[in-house]
Protein backbone atom coordinates (compact mmCIF):
# COMPACT_ATOMS: atom_id res chain seq x y z
CA UNK A 1 0.00 0.00 0.00
CA UNK A 2 1.35 3.42 -0.91
CA UNK A 3 0.30 6.80 0.45
CA UNK A 4 0.44 10.14 -1.29
CA UNK A 5 0.06 13.84 -0.70
CA UNK A 6 1.64 17.12 -1.75
CA UNK A 7 0.82 20.49 -3.26
CA UNK A 8 -2.65 21.90 -2.92
CA UNK A 9 -4.79 23.41 -5.63
CA UNK A 10 -7.69 25.80 -5.44
CA UNK A 11 -10.73 23.87 -4.23
CA UNK A 12 -14.31 24.75 -3.34
CA UNK A 13 -14.53 26.49 0.04
CA UNK A 14 -16.96 24.06 1.60
CA UNK A 15 -16.75 20.60 -0.02
CA UNK A 16 -19.69 18.48 1.04
CA UNK A 17 -18.95 15.61 3.46
CA UNK A 18 -15.19 16.11 3.07
CA UNK A 19 -14.40 13.95 6.10
CA UNK A 20 -17.21 11.44 5.58
CA UNK A 21 -16.66 10.24 2.02
CA UNK A 22 -14.01 8.20 0.21
CA UNK A 23 -13.56 8.09 -3.56
CA UNK A 24 -12.80 4.56 -4.82
CA UNK A 25 -11.08 4.14 -8.19
CA UNK A 26 -10.16 0.81 -9.84
CA UNK A 27 -7.37 1.13 -12.40
CA UNK A 28 -4.66 -0.55 -14.45
CA UNK A 29 -3.08 2.72 -15.67
CA UNK A 30 -1.72 6.08 -14.58
CA UNK A 31 -4.39 8.30 -13.08
CA UNK A 32 -3.79 11.43 -15.15
CA UNK A 33 -7.56 11.79 -15.51
CA UNK A 34 -7.57 13.13 -11.94
CA UNK A 35 -6.16 16.43 -13.17
CA UNK A 36 -9.52 17.26 -14.73
CA UNK A 37 -11.28 16.30 -11.49
CA UNK A 38 -8.84 18.15 -9.21
CA UNK A 39 -11.18 21.07 -8.33
CA UNK A 40 -13.82 18.58 -7.19
CA UNK A 41 -11.86 15.59 -5.84
CA UNK A 42 -8.83 17.10 -4.15
CA UNK A 43 -10.49 17.73 -0.75
CA UNK A 44 -11.39 14.04 -0.47
CA UNK A 45 -9.48 10.88 0.39
CA UNK A 46 -8.97 8.48 -2.53
CA UNK A 47 -8.76 4.70 -2.32
CA UNK A 48 -7.12 3.36 -5.49
CA UNK A 49 -7.38 -0.35 -6.23
CA UNK A 50 -4.73 -1.35 -8.76
CA UNK A 51 -5.71 -4.30 -10.90
CA UNK A 52 -3.37 -6.50 -12.90
CA UNK A 53 0.40 -6.68 -12.38
CA UNK A 54 1.17 -5.51 -8.81
CA UNK A 55 4.78 -4.70 -9.74
CA UNK A 56 3.70 -1.99 -12.18
CA UNK A 57 4.07 1.52 -10.83
CA UNK A 58 0.88 3.56 -11.01
CA UNK A 59 1.37 7.33 -11.23
CA UNK A 60 -1.01 9.51 -9.21
CA UNK A 61 -0.83 13.28 -9.74
CA UNK A 62 0.61 15.26 -6.83
CA UNK A 63 -1.69 16.96 -4.38
CA UNK A 64 -4.14 14.11 -3.78
CA UNK A 65 -4.54 12.34 -0.47
CA UNK A 66 -4.72 8.66 -1.33
CA UNK A 67 -3.97 5.09 -0.45
CA UNK A 68 -3.10 2.59 -3.17
CA UNK A 69 -3.72 -1.14 -2.90
CA UNK A 70 -2.55 -3.80 -5.36
CA UNK A 71 -3.13 -7.55 -5.47
CA UNK A 72 -0.30 -8.22 -3.03
CA UNK A 73 -1.93 -5.88 -0.50
CA UNK A 74 -5.30 -7.59 -0.96
CA UNK A 75 -3.75 -11.00 -0.36
CA UNK A 76 -1.86 -9.72 2.68
CA UNK A 77 -4.87 -8.06 4.28
CA UNK A 78 -7.51 -10.71 3.55
CA UNK A 79 -5.39 -13.86 3.49
CA UNK A 80 -7.39 -16.86 2.19
CA UNK A 81 -10.50 -14.66 1.97
CA UNK A 82 -8.83 -12.66 -0.81
CA UNK A 83 -10.32 -15.28 -3.14
CA UNK A 84 -13.60 -13.32 -3.07
CA UNK A 85 -11.99 -10.27 -4.74
CA UNK A 86 -11.96 -10.43 -8.54
CA UNK A 87 -8.74 -10.15 -10.53
CA UNK A 88 -8.39 -8.44 -13.93
CA UNK A 89 -11.87 -6.97 -13.69
CA UNK A 90 -13.16 -3.65 -12.38
CA UNK A 91 -14.98 -5.68 -9.69
CA UNK A 92 -11.73 -5.38 -7.73
CA UNK A 93 -13.02 -1.94 -6.69
CA UNK A 94 -15.21 -3.45 -3.99
CA UNK A 95 -12.08 -4.12 -1.95
CA UNK A 96 -11.94 -0.34 -1.57
CA UNK A 97 -15.43 -0.35 -0.12
CA UNK A 98 -14.35 -2.93 2.43
CA UNK A 99 -11.25 -1.09 3.70
CA UNK A 100 -12.87 2.35 3.77
CA UNK A 101 -13.85 3.71 7.16
CA UNK A 102 -16.09 6.47 5.85
CA UNK A 103 -19.87 6.70 5.82
CA UNK A 104 -20.17 7.36 2.09
CA UNK A 105 -18.44 6.05 -1.04
CA UNK A 106 -18.21 7.52 -4.53
CA UNK A 107 -16.72 5.29 -7.21
CA UNK A 108 -15.71 6.32 -10.72
CA UNK A 109 -13.84 4.73 -13.63
CA UNK A 110 -10.57 6.20 -14.88
CA UNK A 111 -11.97 6.87 -18.37
CA UNK A 112 -14.65 9.19 -17.05
CA UNK A 113 -14.15 12.93 -17.32
CA UNK A 114 -15.98 16.05 -16.18
CA UNK A 115 -19.14 16.65 -18.21
CA UNK A 116 -20.79 19.99 -18.94
CA UNK A 117 -24.44 20.88 -18.54
CA UNK A 118 -26.38 22.48 -21.43
CA UNK A 119 -25.22 25.94 -20.31
CA UNK A 120 -21.59 24.89 -20.63
CA UNK A 121 -20.90 24.76 -16.90
CA UNK A 122 -18.74 21.92 -15.61
CA UNK A 123 -20.74 19.42 -13.56
CA UNK A 124 -19.56 18.65 -10.04
CA UNK A 125 -20.78 15.06 -10.11
CA UNK A 126 -19.68 14.34 -6.57
CA UNK A 127 -21.66 17.25 -5.18
CA UNK A 128 -24.85 16.09 -6.90
CA UNK A 129 -24.38 12.53 -5.64
CA UNK A 130 -24.03 13.84 -2.09
CA UNK A 131 -27.23 15.85 -2.49
CA UNK A 132 -29.00 12.72 -3.74
CA UNK A 133 -27.80 10.68 -0.77
CA UNK A 134 -28.67 13.32 1.81
CA UNK A 135 -32.23 13.69 0.54
CA UNK A 136 -34.92 11.04 1.13
CA UNK A 137 -36.20 8.73 -1.59
CA UNK A 138 -39.75 7.79 -2.53
CA UNK A 139 -39.65 4.05 -3.36
CA UNK A 140 -43.16 3.30 -2.10
CA UNK A 141 -45.15 5.83 -4.12
CA UNK A 142 -44.05 7.47 -7.37
CA UNK A 143 -44.05 11.27 -7.58
CA UNK A 144 -44.74 12.37 -11.17
CA UNK A 145 -42.53 15.43 -10.72
CA UNK A 146 -39.67 13.02 -10.00
CA UNK A 147 -37.65 14.06 -6.94
CA UNK A 148 -40.03 16.08 -4.74
CA UNK A 149 -37.20 17.17 -2.41
CA UNK A 150 -35.39 19.07 -5.12
CA UNK A 151 -35.58 22.87 -5.13
CA UNK A 152 -38.47 23.99 -7.27
CA UNK A 153 -40.35 20.70 -6.95
CA UNK A 154 -42.78 19.22 -4.44
CA UNK A 155 -45.24 16.39 -3.97
CA UNK A 156 -48.08 16.48 -6.46
CA UNK A 157 -51.77 16.45 -5.66
CA UNK A 158 -52.83 12.97 -4.55
CA UNK A 159 -49.52 12.04 -2.94
CA UNK A 160 -50.28 10.65 0.55
CA UNK A 161 -49.18 13.03 3.30
CA UNK A 162 -48.31 10.07 5.50
CA UNK A 163 -45.58 9.07 3.01
CA UNK A 164 -43.99 12.46 2.39
CA UNK A 165 -41.13 11.99 4.82
CA UNK A 166 -39.78 9.43 2.38
CA UNK A 167 -37.19 6.75 2.99
CA UNK A 168 -33.40 6.90 3.51
CA UNK A 169 -31.44 6.95 0.26
CA UNK A 170 -28.91 4.14 0.09
CA UNK A 171 -27.66 4.50 -3.49
CA UNK A 172 -27.23 7.32 -6.01
CA UNK A 173 -26.78 6.02 -9.56
CA UNK A 174 -25.40 8.60 -12.00
CA UNK A 175 -25.45 8.59 -15.80
CA UNK A 176 -23.06 9.39 -18.64
CA UNK A 177 -22.80 11.58 -21.71
CA UNK A 178 -20.95 10.58 -24.88
CA UNK A 179 -20.27 6.79 -24.75
CA UNK A 180 -23.41 4.98 -23.50
CA UNK A 181 -23.15 2.00 -21.17
CA UNK A 182 -24.14 -0.59 -23.77
CA UNK A 183 -23.60 -4.34 -23.88
CA UNK A 184 -21.47 -5.80 -26.66
CA UNK A 185 -24.29 -6.72 -29.10
CA UNK A 186 -25.70 -3.20 -28.89
CA UNK A 187 -22.20 -1.75 -29.31
CA UNK A 188 -21.73 -3.84 -32.44
CA UNK A 189 -24.95 -2.67 -34.13
CA UNK A 190 -24.62 0.95 -32.95
CA UNK A 191 -20.86 1.63 -33.04
CA UNK A 192 -21.20 5.36 -33.58
CA UNK A 193 -24.07 6.06 -31.20
CA UNK A 194 -23.42 8.73 -28.58
CA UNK A 195 -25.59 9.97 -25.75
CA UNK A 196 -26.01 13.72 -26.16
CA UNK A 197 -29.27 13.98 -24.24
CA UNK A 198 -29.00 15.71 -20.87
CA UNK A 199 -32.11 15.07 -18.78
CA UNK A 200 -32.26 17.37 -15.78
CA UNK A 201 -33.98 14.93 -13.44
CA UNK A 202 -33.50 12.55 -10.54
CA UNK A 203 -36.03 9.86 -9.72
CA UNK A 204 -36.41 7.05 -7.22
CA UNK A 205 -36.57 3.54 -8.65
CA UNK A 206 -39.84 2.08 -7.32
CA UNK A 207 -39.91 -0.75 -4.82
CA UNK A 208 -40.09 -4.13 -6.54
CA UNK A 209 -38.38 -2.86 -9.69
CA UNK A 210 -34.87 -3.96 -10.66
CA UNK A 211 -32.47 -1.82 -12.66
CA UNK A 212 -29.14 -2.24 -14.54
CA UNK A 213 -26.60 -0.61 -12.23
CA UNK A 214 -23.47 0.87 -13.79
CA UNK A 215 -20.45 1.18 -11.50
CA UNK A 216 -18.61 3.93 -13.38
CA UNK A 217 -20.46 6.85 -11.73
CA UNK A 218 -21.96 5.58 -8.49
CA UNK A 219 -22.31 6.70 -4.87
CA UNK A 220 -23.78 4.97 -1.86
CA UNK A 221 -24.24 5.13 1.87
CA UNK A 222 -21.63 2.63 3.00
CA UNK A 223 -23.07 2.39 6.52
CA UNK A 224 -26.45 1.44 5.12
CA UNK A 225 -25.79 -0.81 2.14
CA UNK A 226 -22.00 -1.32 2.04
CA UNK A 227 -21.94 -5.04 2.96
CA UNK A 228 -24.19 -5.83 -0.02
CA UNK A 229 -22.17 -3.79 -2.52
CA UNK A 230 -20.19 -6.83 -3.60
CA UNK A 231 -19.28 -6.92 -7.28
CA UNK A 232 -19.06 -10.70 -7.41
CA UNK A 233 -16.51 -13.07 -8.91
CA UNK A 234 -15.62 -11.80 -12.37
CA UNK A 235 -12.70 -11.62 -14.78
CA UNK A 236 -9.60 -13.78 -14.52
CA UNK A 237 -10.44 -17.44 -13.91
CA UNK A 238 -14.20 -16.85 -14.09
CA UNK A 239 -16.64 -17.65 -16.93
CA UNK A 240 -18.09 -14.14 -16.94
CA UNK A 241 -17.07 -10.49 -16.89
CA UNK A 242 -18.68 -7.04 -17.13
CA UNK A 243 -21.61 -8.16 -14.98
CA UNK A 244 -19.98 -7.16 -11.70
CA UNK A 245 -21.96 -3.95 -11.21
CA UNK A 246 -25.12 -5.60 -12.54
CA UNK A 247 -24.87 -8.36 -9.96
CA UNK A 248 -24.32 -5.86 -7.16
CA UNK A 249 -27.22 -3.74 -8.41
CA UNK A 250 -29.68 -6.62 -8.36
CA UNK A 251 -28.57 -7.69 -4.89
CA UNK A 252 -28.68 -4.22 -3.37
CA UNK A 253 -32.08 -3.47 -4.87
CA UNK A 254 -33.66 -6.60 -3.36
CA UNK A 255 -32.10 -5.76 0.01
CA UNK A 256 -33.01 -2.07 -0.14
CA UNK A 257 -36.60 -3.06 -0.87
CA UNK A 258 -36.54 -5.38 2.14
CA UNK A 259 -34.99 -2.76 4.44
CA UNK A 260 -37.21 0.10 3.24
CA UNK A 261 -34.46 2.18 1.61
CA UNK A 262 -34.39 4.02 -1.69
CA UNK A 263 -32.23 4.02 -4.83
CA UNK A 264 -32.03 7.16 -6.97
CA UNK A 265 -30.97 7.41 -10.61
CA UNK A 266 -30.46 10.29 -13.04
CA UNK A 267 -28.22 13.26 -12.28
CA UNK A 268 -25.29 13.64 -12.14
CA UNK A 269 -23.72 13.06 -15.54
CA UNK A 270 -20.06 12.35 -16.25
CA UNK A 271 -18.35 12.29 -19.67
CA UNK A 272 -17.55 8.69 -20.61
CA UNK A 273 -14.60 9.10 -22.95
CA UNK A 274 -13.70 5.68 -24.25
CA UNK A 275 -15.69 2.84 -25.81
CA UNK A 276 -14.26 -0.56 -24.91
CA UNK A 277 -13.74 -3.15 -27.66
CA UNK A 278 -17.12 -4.80 -28.39
CA UNK A 279 -15.54 -8.08 -29.50
CA UNK A 280 -13.54 -8.35 -26.28
CA UNK A 281 -16.67 -7.39 -24.36
CA UNK A 282 -18.71 -10.06 -26.13
CA UNK A 283 -16.31 -12.75 -24.91
CA UNK A 284 -16.67 -11.47 -21.35
CA UNK A 285 -20.44 -10.98 -21.50
CA UNK A 286 -21.49 -14.06 -23.46
CA UNK A 287 -22.50 -16.17 -20.48
CA UNK A 288 -24.03 -13.17 -18.73
CA UNK A 289 -26.27 -12.38 -21.69
CA UNK A 290 -27.43 -15.99 -21.65
CA UNK A 291 -27.71 -16.32 -17.86
CA UNK A 292 -29.46 -13.01 -17.23
CA UNK A 293 -32.67 -14.48 -18.60
CA UNK A 294 -32.60 -16.74 -15.52
CA UNK A 295 -31.08 -14.17 -13.15
CA UNK A 296 -33.71 -11.46 -13.59
CA UNK A 297 -36.69 -13.73 -12.72
CA UNK A 298 -34.67 -15.05 -9.77
CA UNK A 299 -34.15 -11.59 -8.30
CA UNK A 300 -37.70 -10.51 -9.17
CA UNK A 301 -39.07 -13.39 -7.09
CA UNK A 302 -36.47 -13.33 -4.29
CA UNK A 303 -38.01 -12.82 -0.85
CA UNK A 304 -35.90 -12.14 2.22
CA UNK A 305 -37.38 -13.39 5.52
CA UNK A 306 -38.64 -10.72 7.90
CA UNK A 307 -36.24 -11.82 10.63
CA UNK A 308 -33.26 -10.67 8.53
CA UNK A 309 -32.61 -7.35 10.27
CA UNK A 310 -29.12 -6.44 9.00
CA UNK A 311 -27.65 -6.16 5.53
CA UNK A 312 -25.20 -8.94 6.37
CA UNK A 313 -28.06 -11.28 7.32
CA UNK A 314 -29.93 -10.35 4.15
CA UNK A 315 -26.88 -10.99 2.00
CA UNK A 316 -26.11 -14.36 3.52
CA UNK A 317 -29.76 -15.34 3.04
CA UNK A 318 -29.54 -14.21 -0.59
CA UNK A 319 -26.41 -16.35 -1.02
CA UNK A 320 -28.39 -19.40 0.15
CA UNK A 321 -31.05 -18.72 -2.46
CA UNK A 322 -28.38 -18.23 -5.14
CA UNK A 323 -26.90 -21.61 -4.24
CA UNK A 324 -30.26 -23.40 -4.17
CA UNK A 325 -31.80 -21.91 -7.31
CA UNK A 326 -29.04 -20.56 -9.54
CA UNK A 327 -26.63 -23.40 -8.77
CA UNK A 328 -28.84 -25.46 -11.09
CA UNK A 329 -28.18 -22.99 -13.92
CA UNK A 330 -24.41 -23.37 -13.75
CA UNK A 331 -21.81 -24.51 -11.18
CA UNK A 332 -20.39 -20.98 -11.31
CA UNK A 333 -23.25 -19.77 -9.15
CA UNK A 334 -22.43 -22.25 -6.39
CA UNK A 335 -18.92 -20.82 -6.42
CA UNK A 336 -20.36 -17.30 -6.42
CA UNK A 337 -22.61 -18.14 -3.45
CA UNK A 338 -19.53 -19.31 -1.53
CA UNK A 339 -17.76 -16.06 -2.44
CA UNK A 340 -20.74 -14.02 -1.20
CA UNK A 341 -20.40 -15.65 2.22
CA UNK A 342 -16.62 -15.16 2.20
CA UNK A 343 -17.14 -11.50 1.32
CA UNK A 344 -19.42 -10.99 4.33
CA UNK A 345 -16.95 -12.78 6.61
CA UNK A 346 -14.11 -10.56 5.36
CA UNK A 347 -16.28 -7.44 5.66
CA UNK A 348 -17.14 -8.29 9.26
CA UNK A 349 -13.48 -8.90 10.10
CA UNK A 350 -12.43 -5.48 8.80
CA UNK A 351 -15.60 -3.76 10.01
CA UNK A 352 -16.56 -5.36 13.33
CA UNK A 353 -19.87 -4.03 14.74
CA UNK A 354 -18.13 -3.06 17.99
CA UNK A 355 -15.96 -0.61 16.09
CA UNK A 356 -18.96 1.59 15.26
N, C-alpha and C positions, 0 to 999 in steps of 0.2 A: 504494500500500500504506500502510495506517495502522497505528500501533502504539498499544497502550493499557496502562494500569496504574492503580494508585491504592490506595484504602483496602483493608485486609485484614479478612477476617471470620474467625470461629472455624472452623478446619478440623481434620480428623483429624490426630493427632500424627505418624503415620508413613504418609503416602499411598504406596501401592505404585507403584514405578517412576516416581516424580515427575519425574525428569530423563531418562527413557527413553521417554516416551510423549507424543504429540501428540493432541489432540482436534480432529477436522475436522468443520466444520459448514457445509453449504450453506444459503443463505438468500436470500429476497427481502424480508425484513421485519426490524423491530427484534427484538433478541434478548432480550426481557424474560423469556423462558422460563428463561434462565440463573439467574435469582434462585432458582428452586426447586432448581436443581442446585448452587448455590453451595457448600454444605458438602462436596460430592464433587468438583467440577470446579475449584475455585479454585486448588488447588496446581499445576495443570497448565497447559501452554501450549496456547492455542487457535489453530487456523488456520481463519479464516472465509472462505469463498468466496462472494462476493456475486454472485448471478445477476441477469439483467435489466439495467435501466438503471444504468450505472455512475455517473451523476451524482447518484443518490439517496443521501442520507445514511442509513447504517444505524447505529442506536443500540445500543451494547453497554454493559451495566451496568458501573459503576465497580468496580475491584478485581480485574478479570481481566487476565491477561497474554495478549495476543493480537496476531496480525497479520491484517490484512484485505486480501484481494485482490478486485478487480473485473475486469470484462472488459478494461479498458484495461491493467491490470497483466499479465494473462495474455498479451495481444498483445505487450506490451513485453518480457516475459521470454522468451517462446517464439518470437516473430517469426512466420515463415510456418508453423511447426509448431503454432501455436495452433489451427490448423484441426482438430486432433484432439480438442480440448476442446469438449464440447457446450455449447450456449447455450439458455437458457430450459428447462432440465431439471436435475433434481438430480444428473445425471451429471457436472455441473461440479465436484462434490466431489473427483473423482480428481486434479484439479490440486493439491489440498492434499496428497495422498499424495506427489506428485512433488516438491514443494518442501520437504517435511518432511525433517529430518535425524535423526529419532529412530528407534529400533529398532521401536517399536510404534505403532500407530494405533488410536484408537477414533473411530468416526463415528456421529453421531446426527442425526436430523431435528429441526427447531425446533418441531414440534408434538408432541414426545414429552416426557412429564413423569415425575416420580419415582413409581414404583408402590409398593404396599405388599404385604408377604407376608401369608399368612392370619392371622398373629398381630397384624397392624396395624403392623408395623415397616417403616419406609421402606427400600427396597432400594437399596443402593449398587451400581448396575449395573456401573460401571467396575471396582470391586474384584473382582466375580465374573468379569468378562471376563479380567482379569489372571490370576486363579487358573486359569482354563481354559487360557490361553496358556502358563502356566509349568508346567503338568502335561502329561505325555505323552498321546498318543492311542492308540487301538487299532483302526486301520483294517483290519488284516489278519485279525482274529479277534474276533468279537463277544462281549462279556462280558454275560451276561444280567442282571447287577446294574448295568448301565449303566457309569458311570465308576468303574473299580476303584481309582483314585487318590484318590478323595474320602474324607474322614474317615468312618469307619463302614462302609466298603465294602471289598471286596477281589476278587481273581480267584476265580471259582467253580471247583468241582471239574471237571476235564477241560480246563482252560485250559492250553495248553502253557507250561511254565516257560521255554522258550527264547524266548518272545515277550512275556514280562511286563515287559521294559524299555520296551516301547511305541515309539512314533514321535514325533518333534517335532510339536507342534501349530502349524499355520500360521494357522488361522482359528477364531475363536469367534463363532458366530452366535446372537444373542440373540432372544428372542421378545417378545410384546406382550400386555398385557391391554387390555380395552375394545374398541377398533376393530380388528378382524382385518385382516390384510394380504390382502385379497381382490381378484380381478380385477373388471372392470366388470360382466360378466354375473352373477357371484355377488352383487355389491353390489346389483344391480337386483332380484334375486329374494329377497334376504335383507337388506332395508334396515335392519332393526332389530336384526339379530343382533350380539351382543357376546360377546367372549371373557372369561368369568369364571373359567375353569378354570386354576388354578395348579398346574402339575406340577413337583414338586421333584426334577428330574432333569436330568442332562447326559449325552449319549451321543455317541459317535463315529460319523459317517456312514461306512458300510463302503466299502472300496475297490471301485471299479467301479460305484458308485451315485451318480447325480446328485441334486441337490436344488434347490429354488427359493430362492435367496438373497435376503433382504431387507436393504437397505442402511440401514434406519433405526436399527438397534441392533446394530452390527457392530464387531468388533475383529480385528486381524490382526497377525502378525509381519511388519513391513514389510521387514526384511532377508531374510526367507525368500521371501515371495510377492508383495511390493510391485509388481514390474514387471508382474505379470499381473493386478493389481487395476484393470484399465482398464474403465470403465463404458460404453465404446462411443460411437458417434455417435447421439445421441438429440435429441428436441426440435426447436427452431427449424431449419427447412430440411431436416428429415429425415422419412421416411415412417413413423416409429415413435417411441413414447415409452413410459415406464414399464417398459421391459425392460432398463434400464441395469444394475441390480443382478443381474438374472437372467443376462444375458450374462456379466458378470464371474464370477458363481457357477459357471456351466458351465465357463468357461475355467480358473478356478483349481482346480476339482475334478479335471479331466483332468490338469492339471500336478502337483497334489499327489499324485495316484495314481502318476504317473510318477516323481516325486522321492522317494516313500516318506514323505510327510508326512500329518498328520491334520487333519480338520475336525470341530469339535465344534458341537453345537446343543443348545438347551434353555435353562437358566438363563444369563443373568439376564433378568428381565422389565422392561420399561418400560411406562408408561401412554400408549397412543396416543390422543390426545385428539380428533382431528378426522378425520372421514370426508371424503375428497375427492369431488367431484361425479362420480357414476358415468357420466353422459352425456358429460362432458368426457373422462373416463378411457377410455370406449369409443372415442372418436375417436382417442386416442393409441395404444390397445392393439390396434385392429382388425387391423392387419397382423401384429402379434406373435402374436395368438391363432391366426391362420391359419398363419403361418410356423413356429410352434413345433412343429407336427406334423412338419416336416422337420428342425428344429434339434435336437430331442432325439435322434432316431436318429443324426444326424451326430455329436454329442458322445459318444453311447454307443459308437460304433464307431471314434472317433478314436484313433489309435495314434501316439505320439511316438517317433521313433527313439532307440535306446539311446545314440547318440553325442551327444544333446542333454543337456549336463551343467549348464547354467545355466537359470534361469527365462527370461531373455531369449531364449536359443536355442529353448527350448520354445515361447515365445509367437510368435516369428517363424515357426517351423515350423507352428504352428497357423494362423497367418494365411495361409500358402500353401494349407493344406487348405480353409480358408474360401473362398479365391478359387476354387480348383479345383472344389469340390463345391457350395458354397452360392451361388456366383456364377450358377449355372444357375437357381436359385430366383428370384432377383431381382437386378437390377444394383446395388441398395443394398449387397449383401454384398461386391461387388468394391470399392466405395467404403469399406466398413467394414474390409476386409482392408488396404487402403492406410493407413487411419487407425491400425490396429494396429501397422503397421511404423513410422509416424511417431511414435506414442506411445513405442515402445521407443527410437527415436533421441533423442527429447526427454528421456526418462528418463535415458539414458546420458550426455547432455550435462550434465544437472544433477546426476547422481550417478555420476561417473566412478569405475571400479573402483579407481583409484589413490588415491582420496580416503578409502578405507576402511582 
